[in-house]
Amino acid sequence: MCELILGRDTEGIRTLERAHHAHLESAAPLPAARSAFWLGFRLTAAGEMGRGTGWLARSQRLVDDCGQDCAERGYLTLADARRLLESGDPVGARGLASEAERIGERFHEADLLALARSVQGHAFLRELRVDDGLRLFDEAMVSASGGELSPVTTGFVYCSVIWGCQQVYALDRAREWTEALKTWCDAQPDGVAFSGHCQLHRSEILQLEGAWSDAIEEARRASARLVASLREGEAAPAFYQEAEVHRLRGEVDEAEKAYREASRWGWDPQPGLALLRLSQGRAGEAKAAMSRALAAATDRIKRTRLLPAHVEIALAAGDLEDARRSARELDEIARSLHADVLDAMAAHAAGAVALAEGDARSALPLLRSSFETWRRLGAPYLAARVRAALSGACRALGDEDGCRLERDAARAVFEELGAAPDLARLDGDAPGPERSTGERPHGLTPRELQVLRLVATGKTNRTIADELFL
């Protein structure tokens, strides 16, 4: 299956088809069943469900006709487990994947063992049993990084595990395995099937660490490579990742273009696009978009991607009750997942809500806890955003020195990163819940300025009230 590693999927599929028919002509039904399994596995992963399901059914028939206990039966059990997982039955998926793992152990099939453990890990994550899931991920990755697996299985396990770690905010593991994936991809420069995913994962890590220029370049390389290898759908998150960094730098046109590309290939561009609208002063549009996205998201882990932005946008739109509700939900999920990153996100949201309520004394420890976590994890931008909020809490408590120190520290990071929207917000020139409460030459509050700008456009009181959710 070397063609699949080289990104030549069409040739790889044809090679597997030829191998399947050659095994049948040689009266070797089990090898033929194995070729049929890999055909079905690859085609269903690429979204070709009709052809993929057909090949899996053919593989199943060959195995059943043989009537033997064999490793191929374990691979087919694993395919059933993946189908249950994607249909929303993690318990059933975990049971089948565990059965596939036992078959893999019996026949000493390293590929089957690693794949089964990866699927079990994802099933545990869906059940919010994060520690159990990460333990199985680690075991699968030992086999992948140790060179025990075939190249295709190695790449699949790397990408599957890194994606799972990112879903539950296991940042340290995501960093470790992304670096290992990069090393593996670099060792086979002609292999492109997984290098695009590697570049995407690296871009996400680089963004978190504050290397934004490098993050954009990696995201662009990822999308270009995935599109060139006819994996346009898989390129969608790379376009979204590129858009996110452009948004943080205030590059509106570039961000718009990349969000549209992500949407074109099937990726919902929220919450990034809504946050872009907020930075443009279009809080009403941003809030409507986030409400729609949250209404469509039923998976609790997926909702954690949306809730922090929803809190920020609701506060900017003046809907304190909606912000409070989303912050409370985020805190409940964080308590169940026990992830440092999610704890920091929840504390920041709760602190921002408390500050908006006028309770700076309660906001202060929440924001300080969030800042300490981001600082420890090496996320300078997120730490600086919390410091911007801390400056407001200090000012509200009469601590002018503390306000100035937090504000100056946040400013230094924003300037270094080129975070233009955050710098503007810090100066009170852009909408957002973390606007500085420092001196204003015009003597107006941020909310008063927002109303004044709308009045200046000639809008009626009723229109202004609707837009501001009054």
N, C-alpha and C positions, 0 to 999 in steps of 0.2 A: 504493500500500500504506500510505497514511497511517493507516488504521484500526489497523494493527498497531503503529504507533508510539504511538497513543493508548491502547493496551491493549485495544482492541475486537477481539479475535482472531476471534470468530465473524463479525462484519461484514466483517473483512478477508479471511477465507477465502471468504466469499460473493462479495465484489467480484472476487477473483482468478478464481473459477469463472465469473462472468459475463463477465469479460474473455476468458477462455479460449474460451468458446463463441462470443463475438462475433467473435474472430479466426478461428475455424473457419468461421463463416458468411460471413466476408469473404474466404475463401480465402487466409488468411495463416497458413500452418502454423508458421512459425518463431516469430512472436510468440505463437501459441497454445502452442507448446512451452515458451516461456520462462515464461508464466503457469503452466503445469502444473509446471514445475521449482520455482518459488517455493512453489506449494502443497505439493508433496512435501517441500521443504526445511523449511518451517515445521511441517508436521504431524509429520514424523519427529523434529524437534527437541523437539516437545511430547510425544513418546512415543506418538503415534498411528501405529504402524508399518504397520498394514494399509493405511489410507487413504493414508498418505504414500508407501509403496512403490508403490501403484497409480498415483498421479499421476506419480511419477518414471518408471514404466514407460511410461505414455502419452506423456510428453515424449520418451522415448527412441525410441519407435515413430515419432512425427512427424518427429524429426530424421533417423532412418534412412530414412524414406520420401522425404524431400527429397533425400537423397544429396549434400548440399552440405557444404563445409567452412565451419563457422559458429561463432559465439561460444557458441551454445546447447550445442554438443557439449562445449565446455570446462566449462560449468556441470555437465553430467551426469557428466563425468569427475571433477569435484570431489566430487560426491555419492558416487561409488564410492570415492574416496580416504577420505572420512569414514567410510564403512562399514568399510573395511579397518583404519583406525586404531582404531575402537571394538572391532573383533574381535581386536585384539592383533597386527596386522601393520604395524608402523611403517615398515618398509622398503618394502613394497608401497604403502602409503599415500603415502609421500613421492614415489615414482616417478610415481604418477598425479597427485598435486598439482603436481608439476613440469611434467607434460604440460599440465595445465590452465593453469598459469602461461604457458607458451609460446603457447597459444591466445589467452589474454587479451592478451598483447603484440601478437600478430598483428592482433587486431581492436580494439585500443585500448580494452579493457573494464576500466576502473579497478576496478569492484566485483569482477570475477572475479580480477584480479591480487591484490587485498588478501586476499580469502578464501583463495586458493591459497597465498599466503605464510603466512597464519596456520596453515593445516593442515600445511604443511611444517614450520613452527616446532614445532608440537606433536609431530610425528613425530620430529624431532631430539631433543626432550626425552625421549621414550620410549626413544631409543637412548642416552641420557645424553650426547649431544653438545650440551651446554648453550649454549656460545658460538655455535654455528651456529644454534640455535633462536632465541636472543635477537636475533641479527642480523636474521633474517627478521621477527621480531615488530616490531623497530624500523622496518623498511621498511614494513610494513603500517600501522603507527601513524602514520607520516608522511602517508600518504594519508588516513587517518581524521581526524586532527587538522587537516589542511589543507583540509578541506571538499571533497575530490575525489570522495567516495562518496555514494551514495544514503543517506537517513536510516536505513533498516533495516540496510543493510550496515555503516554507521558504528557503530551501536550494537552489532551482533554482533561486529565486530572489536574494539572497545574491551573488551567483556566477555571475549571469548576470550583476548585477549592478557594482560589483567590476571590472569585466572585462571591462565594458564600461568606468568607471572612469579612468582606466589605459590607455585605448586607446586614451583618450583626455588629458592625463597628469594631471588629477585632483588628485594630490598626497595626499592632506590633506584628501579628502573624501576616497580615496583608503585605506589609513592608518586606518581611523576611522572604516570603514565597515569591513576591514579585521580583526581587533581586535574583533569586534562584532561577526563576523563569527566564530572566534576561540572560543569565549565564548560559543556560541551556540553548536559547535561541541563537546567541552569539557563536556557539560552537558549531552551528550548522547554518552558515550564512545564506545558503540557497533555499532554506526552508522558510516559506512565507505563511504557511497555514495558521501558525500560532503567533508569529512575530507581531502581527497587527494588534492582537489582543494584549500581548506583552507591552507594546508601546502605549496602549490605552491605560493599562494599569499603572505604568510608570508615570504617565501624565497626571493621573489622579493623586499619586503620592507626591509628585513634584509640586503640584498646586498647594497641597496641604502644607508642605515644607516652606512655601514662599518663593520657590523658583518658578515664577510665572512665565517668563519668556521661554524657558526650557519646556514647561508644561504645554504651552501652545504648540511648539514645534513637534513634540511627541504626539500630541493629539492629531495634528495635521498628517504626520507620517502614518499614524494608525489608520485614519480614514482613507487616505490615498491607497495604502496597501490593501485594505479590505475591499475597497471598490475595485481595484485592479484585479483582485483574485475572485471577482464576481460574488462577493459577500456584502452586497450593498446594505442588506438589513442589519448585518452585524456591525456595519460602519456607523449606524445611527447614534449609538452612545458616544462614539468618538467625536462626531459633530457636536453633540450636546456638550461634551467636555470642553471642546474648543470655545463654544459660545460662553460657557461659564467664566472662563478666564478673561475673555474679552469684556464681559459684563463687569467683572470686578475692576477692570482697568478703565471703565467708562468709555469703551470703544463701541458705541451703540450700533453703528452700521454693521460692523463686523459681527457683533453678537447676534443681531437680527438675522443676518444671512445664515449663520451657522445653526441657529435655532430652527430656521425654516428647513434647512437640509435634514436636520434630525427628525423633524416632523414628517418630511417627505418620505423618509424610509421607515416610518411607523413608530417613532419614539415620541412620547408625550413630552413637550418641552417645558413642563412645569416641575418644580417651582421657579426655575430660572427665568422664564419669560415674564412671569408675573412680577418677579423682583426687578427685572429691567423696566417694566412699566411703572413700578413704584418709583424708581430712580428718575423717571421722566415726569414725575408729578401726577401720574394717572392712577391714583389710589383706587378709584372706583372700579376701573377695569381690572386692576391687579386683584382686588378682593373677589370680584365675580369669578375670575379665572381660578383662583385658589379654592373657592367654595365648590366649583364644579369638579375640580381634581380630587378634592377630599371626598366628595359624595361618591365618586367612582372607585375610590380605593377602599377595599374591605380588608385586605391583609394588614395586620397590625405593624409588621416590619415595614411594609411599603408606606404606611401612613407616617412613620417617623421621618421619611424623606420630605414630607410636605408640611408637617406641623410647625417646625421652627419658622419657616417662611410665612406661614399663615398667621402666627402670633405677631410677627413683625409688621405684616401688611395690615392686620386688623387694628393694631395700635396706631399705625400711621393714619388709618381711615377713621379713627376715633371710636371704633367699636370695641370698647373695653371688655364687655361681657363675652364677646366672641373670642377675643384674645385669651381671656381667663380660662374659658372652656378648653381651648386647644392646648394651652400650657398645662392644664390639669391632666388631660389625656396623655400628653407627652411624658409627664412625670410618672404616670401609672405604668406606661410601657417600659420606661427606663428602669423602674424598680423590679420589673419581672425579668429583664434581660441581663442585668448586672454588668453593663458595659461602661467603662470609664467615659468613652466618647459620648454615649447617649446621656449619661449622667450630666456631663458638662453642658450639653445642648439643653437639657431640661432645666438645669439650674439657671442658665442664661435667660431662657424664656420666662421662668417664674420670677426672676429678678427684674426683668424688664416690665412685667405686668405690675409687680409690687411698686416699682418706681412710678409707673403711670398712675397708679392709685394714690400716690402721695405718701406711700409708706417706705421711705428711703431706708429706715432702720432695718426693716425686714429684707429689703432688697440687697443690702450691702453684703451679708454673709453668703447669700446665694451667688451673687456675681463674683465674689472673691473665690469661692470654691470652683466656679467655672473657669476663671482665669488660671488658677493654679493647675488645673487639669490640662488645659490647652498649652500652657507653658511647658509642663513636664513632657507632653507628647510631641513637642517641637512643631507647633502649629502657630506661627507668629501672627498671621492675619486674624485668625479667630480669637487669639488672646488679645490682640489690639482692639477688636470690636467690643470685647467685654470691658476693656479698660476705658473705652469711650463712655460706656454706660456707667462705670464706676465713678467717672468724673462728675456725672450728673448727680449720683447718690451723695458724693462728698459735698457738693455744693448745697444740696438740699439740707444737709445736716450742719451746714455752717463751716465746714472744713475747707477753706479756700486754698490752703497749701496742698491738701490732698487732691482737690479738684484739679489744680494746675499741674501737679506731678503726673496724675493719670492721663490727663489730656495731652500733655507734652509727649509722654511715652507712646500713646496711641498715634499721635501725629507723626512721630519719627518713623514708626513702622509703616504707616500708610504712605508716607513720602518715599521710603525706600522701595516699597513694592509697586508704587505707581497706582495706588488705589484712589483714583480721582473722585468717584462718588462718595467715598467715606470721608475724604478730606473736605469735600463740600458740605457734607452733612455735619461734620464736626464744627464747621464755621457757621452753621445755620442757614446755608444757602440751598439746601435740598431737603425734600420731605424724608421723614424717617423717625422712628421712635427713639433713636439714640443721639439726637441732636444735642449739641453742647448747650449748657445753660449759662454760658459765660456772658460777658457784657454785649449788649446789642445797641448799636448806635441809633437805631430807629425806635427802640423802646418797646417793640412788639414781640409777643410770644410767637412761636412757630405756628400755632393754630390760627392766631390772628392774621399772620402773614398769608396763610393758605386761603382764608376767607377773603382777604383783601385782593389777592390775585384773581380769584374767581369773580369778584365784583367788578374788577377792572375789565373783564372780558365781556361785560354786559349781560351776564346771566341773571335770571330772576331769583328771588329768594327761595322759591320752591325748588328750582333746579339746583341751586347751591346746597340746600338742605338734603336733597336726594343724593347728590354726589358725595357729600360728607357723612352720609348715613346718620343725619340728625332726626 
